[in-house]
């Protein structure tokens, strides 16, 4: 593989992206009110300026919502994702999306290119449907058959390819949408037998959906969104043994929640209607070389939300690297008496050990400031909320990106609390002004932190201490709990060489 990668590098030289051509600039459906979903959202709304929401906590809830929206779309489906897995969940979702296209629904599928190795022909085949367009965002120009060859073939363009589109959304008829932290794949819907994500999406209706669609349109029509046909070499054979991205007819359906389907059939949506807005990065952030202009990034919007707090902030983020700016903000909040509670991954639970290096640099400082730090266990404890889904014996990893401010305001989206989300990746989020949804999310936080996390503290000599506080399972640790010696050693060796701006 190394020889192949070197050959790609030598042959590519300063290979750039191919001509993009002039793909048509298209927009979200303007006549959304004329669709069944649009009429249903309008008749359910309690006020035309409010938007309706439901938290999709379990994987079954989220999977069911996507399939049901695909089944009920009449005019358009817009999908924007950072990554997809070629597995049962994705194939089931795309089967229903393709069925919608068969009915005449226009499908626009925008996918970041970083994790598409081996799927070029599948994506090209998907785009051959007359009603489906597939565009890859910020693509790799050469060596597309593996991640190694892609990276080696793009060494002359590292600055660009290091920026990724991390946003997620699924919008039906510009009327009802799902957005949040989940990508497409079994681990996000708690269907993997080995490792699953504790994650969160939001079902949305009302004016906020048009804001989501406006963000989608900006990225879809960006000069960095390439039609898959431009990038894929049709003369190359697909990888041996590869499976199509669309499940064939007759494939058993994965288990899912059908609550939304039942509501749509009954002509009503069980949503909480509240003031809300979308905060989102602009496509220009991708080419900003890590120093985006204020109007291109949502980072300052998030900081402003935190600065509003008077009593309490709950932060849930799989990767938590506050940086010096975050430490100063935390200090200012604590001086005002604001309680700051954080749930992130433990080393044993994280799917990105390198990012844990950045987080570990700040733990002692955060604890001295009085921040309440919790790290998720790799196995969820019991009792736990039924809303989380049936993780069974599989490994759990936190993937929720959310914040609760003063039990009145909720931020849910794709943004991690780390330098990569702040400066390099493009992100999106919903700001909901809702005490009811804030309380619901705070209760989930309390359950998880009590029964499925370690509470961090400082023991004598400022030594870190991890404590399980659940009454059914109390214990203490003085090194990274449940992480192997090899993993702890590897991070110790890597720590001096891990630049924070890349984490």
Legacy VTK file of the C-alpha trace (Angstrom):
# vtk DataFile Version 3.0
C-alpha trace
ASCII
DATASET POLYDATA
POINTS 503 float
0.000 0.000 0.000
2.879 2.395 0.787
4.445 1.765 -2.622
1.098 2.420 -4.269
0.644 5.644 -2.306
4.124 6.848 -3.296
3.380 6.051 -6.933
0.201 8.099 -6.727
2.141 10.997 -5.225
4.820 10.892 -7.956
2.270 10.655 -10.740
-0.020 13.335 -9.358
2.638 15.983 -8.825
0.687 19.155 -8.251
-2.590 17.627 -9.364
-5.481 19.984 -8.853
-9.201 19.512 -8.953
-10.699 18.851 -12.381
-12.930 21.453 -14.026
-16.199 21.540 -12.124
-18.179 22.459 -15.205
-21.323 24.488 -14.737
-23.764 22.339 -12.759
-27.117 24.080 -12.405
-27.621 26.241 -9.338
-30.804 25.031 -7.675
-32.750 26.107 -4.610
-35.042 24.597 -2.023
-38.701 24.158 -2.908
-40.439 27.570 -2.749
-43.951 26.077 -2.892
-43.550 24.066 0.297
-47.025 25.094 1.473
-48.540 23.142 -1.416
-47.185 19.810 -0.135
-48.826 17.554 2.429
-45.921 18.061 4.829
-46.088 21.836 4.362
-49.825 21.968 4.987
-49.489 19.684 8.004
-46.754 21.833 9.526
-48.824 24.968 8.968
-52.015 23.565 10.499
-50.129 22.144 13.505
-48.246 25.357 14.260
-49.512 27.458 17.150
-48.109 30.647 15.569
-46.642 31.269 12.091
-43.408 32.672 13.531
-42.765 29.740 15.872
-41.059 26.502 14.868
-41.895 23.035 16.133
-39.386 20.545 17.544
-38.993 17.092 19.010
-35.764 15.662 20.400
-34.803 12.392 18.705
-32.780 10.765 21.458
-32.801 7.071 20.575
-31.426 5.628 17.366
-34.792 4.024 16.651
-36.466 7.466 16.816
-33.964 9.045 14.443
-33.931 6.195 11.926
-37.721 6.104 11.838
-37.940 9.865 11.283
-35.643 9.802 8.236
-37.449 6.884 6.606
-40.869 8.400 7.294
-39.861 11.770 5.844
-38.538 10.046 2.724
-41.801 8.114 2.399
-43.953 11.233 2.721
-41.929 13.646 0.574
-43.804 14.766 -2.532
-41.485 17.274 -4.225
-37.960 17.434 -2.804
-35.467 15.734 -0.481
-32.219 17.461 0.482
-29.559 15.423 2.296
-26.333 16.927 3.661
-23.905 14.709 5.605
-20.308 14.509 6.741
-20.085 10.739 6.292
-22.108 7.645 5.545
-21.428 3.990 6.291
-22.256 1.385 3.684
-24.275 -0.707 6.114
-27.817 -1.858 6.816
-29.126 1.462 8.170
-27.734 3.583 5.330
-28.881 1.142 2.672
-32.394 1.141 4.173
-32.561 4.954 4.298
-31.300 5.306 0.723
-33.759 2.637 -0.446
-36.594 4.859 0.759
-34.896 7.948 -0.714
-34.597 6.185 -4.070
-38.239 5.110 -3.858
-39.123 8.787 -3.404
-37.073 9.617 -6.511
-38.984 6.900 -8.374
-42.181 8.806 -7.464
-40.736 11.967 -9.046
-39.219 13.591 -5.943
-36.115 15.655 -6.710
-33.230 14.453 -4.517
-30.101 16.511 -3.834
-27.457 14.579 -1.890
-24.448 16.583 -0.655
-21.708 14.550 1.014
-18.318 15.578 2.341
-15.629 13.714 0.412
-13.340 12.731 3.258
-14.899 9.315 3.983
-16.072 8.257 0.506
-13.093 6.046 -0.409
-14.357 2.858 -2.012
-17.837 4.272 -2.629
-17.255 6.309 -5.797
-19.005 3.829 -8.071
-21.898 3.394 -5.661
-22.387 7.154 -5.476
-22.095 7.420 -9.250
-24.711 4.697 -9.659
-26.997 6.575 -7.248
-26.567 9.745 -9.330
-27.540 7.910 -12.531
-31.151 8.056 -11.354
-32.787 10.883 -13.331
-34.165 12.479 -10.155
-31.057 12.166 -7.944
-28.047 14.486 -7.980
-24.965 13.681 -5.871
-22.290 16.272 -5.143
-19.117 15.750 -3.124
-17.907 18.665 -1.047
-14.259 19.740 -1.001
-13.119 16.651 -2.896
-9.778 14.892 -3.204
-8.508 15.179 -6.798
-6.488 11.940 -7.116
-5.885 8.575 -5.479
-9.571 8.243 -4.739
-9.568 4.468 -4.150
-8.241 4.655 -0.556
-7.711 7.171 2.229
-3.943 6.621 2.150
-3.614 7.338 -1.571
-5.969 10.305 -1.295
-3.843 11.929 1.388
-0.547 11.207 -0.384
-1.958 12.518 -3.629
-3.073 15.756 -1.970
0.073 16.689 -0.046
0.403 19.829 -2.141
-3.104 20.890 -1.085
-3.140 19.981 2.626
-4.540 23.316 3.767
-7.692 22.866 1.707
-8.345 19.190 2.368
-7.911 19.673 6.120
-11.165 21.667 6.124
-14.317 19.531 6.068
-18.088 20.018 5.822
-19.350 18.579 9.128
-23.016 19.677 8.900
-25.905 17.174 8.902
-29.481 17.597 7.747
-32.314 15.748 6.006
-35.044 18.049 4.654
-38.338 16.928 3.102
-40.303 19.337 0.884
-38.632 22.300 2.619
-41.270 21.734 5.310
-40.010 19.179 7.864
-36.383 18.350 8.675
-34.056 16.336 10.861
-30.731 17.843 11.931
-28.227 17.353 14.737
-25.226 15.156 15.417
-25.937 11.931 13.541
-24.337 10.811 10.311
-25.805 7.882 8.354
-24.795 4.441 9.604
-25.513 1.651 12.065
-23.488 3.102 15.003
-25.574 6.293 14.952
-28.831 4.323 15.203
-27.554 1.878 17.868
-27.508 -1.036 15.453
-23.835 -2.039 15.637
-23.106 -5.177 17.692
-19.781 -3.772 18.921
-19.791 0.033 19.266
-22.564 2.632 19.139
-22.944 6.364 19.597
-25.028 8.099 22.221
-26.306 10.839 19.926
-29.039 13.433 19.407
-31.038 14.803 16.478
-33.993 17.179 16.331
-37.142 16.869 14.246
-38.075 20.372 13.082
-40.979 22.074 11.299
-41.896 25.688 10.643
-39.823 28.732 9.615
-36.573 27.271 10.918
-36.692 24.649 8.139
-36.397 27.391 5.524
-33.270 28.607 7.338
-31.817 25.087 7.207
-32.620 24.902 3.505
-30.969 28.278 2.872
-27.759 26.935 4.426
-28.034 23.761 2.332
-28.442 25.822 -0.842
-25.291 27.817 -0.072
-23.211 24.655 0.226
-24.906 22.859 -2.677
-24.227 25.764 -5.041
-20.725 26.415 -3.700
-17.776 26.099 -6.064
-16.452 23.362 -3.738
-19.485 21.109 -4.341
-18.505 18.857 -7.267
-20.893 16.585 -9.175
-19.755 13.026 -8.554
-19.653 12.448 -12.319
-16.775 14.939 -12.621
-14.602 13.120 -10.087
-15.114 9.413 -10.707
-13.141 7.477 -13.310
-15.779 5.320 -14.929
-13.151 3.013 -16.460
-12.053 1.691 -13.056
-13.834 -1.327 -11.616
-15.589 -1.040 -8.255
-13.806 -2.668 -5.276
-14.258 -6.426 -5.131
-17.103 -7.471 -2.853
-18.500 -3.938 -2.470
-22.209 -3.656 -1.722
-24.575 -1.182 -3.324
-25.623 1.766 -1.163
-29.295 1.055 -1.798
-30.871 -2.037 -0.259
-32.474 -4.263 -2.919
-36.230 -4.882 -2.925
-37.354 -7.404 -0.357
-34.554 -6.608 2.096
-35.871 -6.797 5.682
-36.414 -3.387 7.236
-34.319 -2.428 10.283
-36.162 -1.922 13.548
-37.283 1.674 13.902
-39.744 3.907 15.696
-42.885 4.547 13.634
-44.312 7.355 15.804
-43.772 9.999 13.120
-45.328 7.766 10.454
-48.408 7.317 12.625
-48.652 11.075 13.252
-48.344 11.868 9.543
-51.059 9.358 8.691
-53.287 10.828 11.403
-52.697 14.381 10.165
-50.905 15.816 13.214
-47.395 16.470 14.521
-46.567 16.188 18.230
-44.060 19.033 18.451
-43.105 21.753 20.917
-43.569 25.148 19.197
-41.038 27.766 20.296
-38.936 30.682 19.008
-35.851 29.337 17.248
-33.125 30.203 14.781
-30.365 28.507 12.833
-26.722 29.439 13.324
-24.455 28.129 10.609
-21.016 28.452 9.093
-20.637 29.666 5.534
-18.919 27.658 2.781
-16.205 30.318 2.691
-14.950 29.075 6.049
-13.555 26.040 4.232
-11.040 28.174 2.301
-10.230 30.514 5.193
-6.978 28.684 6.126
-8.085 28.332 9.746
-8.795 32.030 10.309
-12.397 32.551 9.175
-14.018 35.962 8.976
-16.613 36.733 11.655
-19.516 36.479 9.214
-18.365 33.034 8.012
-18.446 31.221 11.339
-20.931 30.442 14.097
-18.278 30.249 16.825
-18.891 33.751 18.146
-22.639 33.044 18.186
-22.015 30.073 20.484
-19.756 32.129 22.749
-22.393 34.873 22.899
-24.999 32.294 23.940
-22.758 31.100 26.747
-22.079 34.662 27.847
-25.856 35.149 28.299
-25.927 32.584 31.118
-26.907 33.799 34.577
-27.132 30.530 36.519
-26.058 27.368 34.701
-24.579 25.973 31.485
-24.698 22.285 30.598
-22.296 21.284 27.821
-22.448 17.891 26.100
-19.665 17.357 23.581
-17.706 14.258 22.566
-14.597 16.365 22.066
-14.038 19.169 24.578
-10.920 21.278 24.026
-11.695 24.757 25.403
-8.395 26.419 24.470
-7.185 29.601 26.075
-10.245 31.529 24.883
-12.539 28.946 26.463
-10.607 29.005 29.723
-10.995 32.790 29.913
-14.717 32.513 29.192
-15.081 29.833 31.853
-13.258 32.022 34.352
-15.572 34.957 33.615
-18.657 32.746 33.972
-17.495 31.255 37.242
-16.727 34.720 38.641
-20.391 35.563 38.004
-21.452 32.425 39.846
-22.550 30.489 36.746
-22.491 26.733 37.301
-20.719 24.977 34.397
-21.367 21.250 33.919
-19.633 19.273 31.161
-20.116 15.752 29.811
-17.513 14.454 27.358
-15.916 11.132 26.458
-13.488 9.275 28.656
-10.340 7.985 26.985
-11.843 4.495 27.011
-15.043 5.716 25.336
-13.752 8.184 22.743
-13.527 7.325 19.062
-10.797 9.976 18.618
-7.995 9.365 21.146
-5.823 12.088 19.620
-8.440 14.735 20.471
-8.370 13.470 24.052
-4.810 14.845 24.235
-6.100 18.380 23.753
-8.847 17.894 26.328
-6.499 16.373 28.922
-4.311 19.490 28.819
-7.154 21.532 30.357
-8.703 19.169 32.895
-6.822 20.405 35.947
-7.397 24.074 35.072
-11.126 23.468 34.561
-11.428 21.607 37.857
-9.633 24.391 39.724
-12.144 26.853 38.260
-14.951 24.778 39.717
-16.180 23.218 36.478
-18.055 19.936 36.980
-16.406 17.458 34.612
-17.959 14.105 33.721
-16.543 11.525 31.306
-18.752 8.888 29.697
-18.061 5.243 30.552
-17.564 2.879 27.607
-20.463 0.764 28.952
-23.712 2.488 29.849
-24.823 1.821 33.408
-28.253 0.863 34.641
-30.811 2.076 35.388
-30.870 4.285 32.338
-33.512 6.115 30.377
-35.389 3.993 27.866
-35.059 6.974 25.553
-31.367 6.205 24.989
-32.087 2.936 23.194
-30.892 -0.607 23.777
-27.084 -0.463 23.786
-26.884 -3.945 25.316
-23.271 -5.047 25.761
-21.944 -2.852 22.947
-19.390 -0.135 23.614
-20.846 3.364 23.998
-19.248 6.566 22.752
-20.661 10.059 23.191
-21.535 11.882 19.957
-24.138 14.412 21.183
-23.312 18.073 20.532
-25.654 20.134 22.707
-25.832 22.881 25.295
-28.467 23.950 27.835
-28.335 27.513 29.165
-30.254 28.492 32.301
-32.758 25.686 31.631
-34.351 27.972 29.026
-32.197 27.847 25.879
-30.975 24.789 23.963
-28.307 24.542 21.290
-28.282 21.300 19.266
-26.217 20.721 16.176
-23.035 19.370 14.647
-20.448 21.549 16.418
-17.985 20.019 18.843
-16.402 22.221 21.491
-12.914 22.043 20.004
-10.589 24.039 17.718
-11.368 21.927 14.643
-15.080 22.767 14.791
-14.345 26.389 15.625
-11.774 27.070 12.925
-11.606 24.323 10.296
-14.869 22.430 9.787
-18.193 23.918 8.730
-20.946 23.400 11.309
-24.629 24.109 11.875
-26.873 24.371 14.933
-30.380 25.146 16.159
-30.959 27.607 18.982
-34.264 26.800 20.701
-35.799 29.072 23.330
-37.736 26.412 25.207
-37.764 25.661 28.960
-39.575 22.363 28.218
-36.940 21.063 25.790
-34.154 22.419 28.005
-35.529 20.509 30.977
-35.880 17.336 28.912
-32.250 17.501 27.814
-31.071 18.381 31.336
-32.830 15.275 32.703
-31.041 13.091 30.161
-27.751 14.729 31.184
-28.472 14.015 34.855
-29.306 10.360 34.171
-26.221 9.746 32.068
-23.825 11.534 34.401
-25.158 9.717 37.467
-25.316 6.183 36.105
-22.919 6.110 33.130
-20.048 8.496 33.768
-17.028 9.230 35.908
-16.989 12.471 37.927
-13.537 14.045 37.831
-11.919 15.674 40.842
-8.543 16.612 42.272
-7.155 14.436 45.046
-4.231 15.235 47.321
-1.328 16.704 45.418
-3.603 17.787 42.559
-3.778 14.194 41.408
-6.682 13.472 39.055
-9.405 11.227 40.443
-12.247 9.527 38.563
-15.298 8.584 40.654
-18.384 6.569 39.780
-21.088 8.262 41.831
-24.008 5.930 41.046
-25.258 4.361 44.284
-25.310 0.949 42.605
-21.703 1.163 41.383
-19.380 3.390 43.435
-15.622 3.218 42.805
-12.557 5.447 42.389
-9.674 5.475 39.908
-6.424 7.451 39.778
-5.598 6.848 36.113
-7.687 6.866 32.932
-10.313 4.224 33.836
-10.915 1.239 31.550
-8.296 2.459 29.045
-5.571 -0.037 28.162
-1.974 0.554 29.194
-0.997 0.632 25.529
-3.528 3.389 24.771
-2.406 5.446 27.759
1.248 5.033 26.737
0.536 5.950 23.118
-1.155 9.190 24.134
1.643 10.011 26.556
4.154 9.695 23.717
2.036 11.664 21.241
1.095 14.518 23.576
4.168 16.739 22.915
3.625 16.475 19.156
-0.134 17.084 18.897
-0.861 20.664 17.730
-4.016 21.907 19.382
-5.313 23.680 16.281
-5.542 20.312 14.497
-7.496 18.524 17.263
LINES 1 504
503 0 1 2 3 4 5 6 7 8 9 10 11 12 13 14 15 16 17 18 19 20 21 22 23 24 25 26 27 28 29 30 31 32 33 34 35 36 37 38 39 40 41 42 43 44 45 46 47 48 49 50 51 52 53 54 55 56 57 58 59 60 61 62 63 64 65 66 67 68 69 70 71 72 73 74 75 76 77 78 79 80 81 82 83 84 85 86 87 88 89 90 91 92 93 94 95 96 97 98 99 100 101 102 103 104 105 106 107 108 109 110 111 112 113 114 115 116 117 118 119 120 121 122 123 124 125 126 127 128 129 130 131 132 133 134 135 136 137 138 139 140 141 142 143 144 145 146 147 148 149 150 151 152 153 154 155 156 157 158 159 160 161 162 163 164 165 166 167 168 169 170 171 172 173 174 175 176 177 178 179 180 181 182 183 184 185 186 187 188 189 190 191 192 193 194 195 196 197 198 199 200 201 202 203 204 205 206 207 208 209 210 211 212 213 214 215 216 217 218 219 220 221 222 223 224 225 226 227 228 229 230 231 232 233 234 235 236 237 238 239 240 241 242 243 244 245 246 247 248 249 250 251 252 253 254 255 256 257 258 259 260 261 262 263 264 265 266 267 268 269 270 271 272 273 274 275 276 277 278 279 280 281 282 283 284 285 286 287 288 289 290 291 292 293 294 295 296 297 298 299 300 301 302 303 304 305 306 307 308 309 310 311 312 313 314 315 316 317 318 319 320 321 322 323 324 325 326 327 328 329 330 331 332 333 334 335 336 337 338 339 340 341 342 343 344 345 346 347 348 349 350 351 352 353 354 355 356 357 358 359 360 361 362 363 364 365 366 367 368 369 370 371 372 373 374 375 376 377 378 379 380 381 382 383 384 385 386 387 388 389 390 391 392 393 394 395 396 397 398 399 400 401 402 403 404 405 406 407 408 409 410 411 412 413 414 415 416 417 418 419 420 421 422 423 424 425 426 427 428 429 430 431 432 433 434 435 436 437 438 439 440 441 442 443 444 445 446 447 448 449 450 451 452 453 454 455 456 457 458 459 460 461 462 463 464 465 466 467 468 469 470 471 472 473 474 475 476 477 478 479 480 481 482 483 484 485 486 487 488 489 490 491 492 493 494 495 496 497 498 499 500 501 502
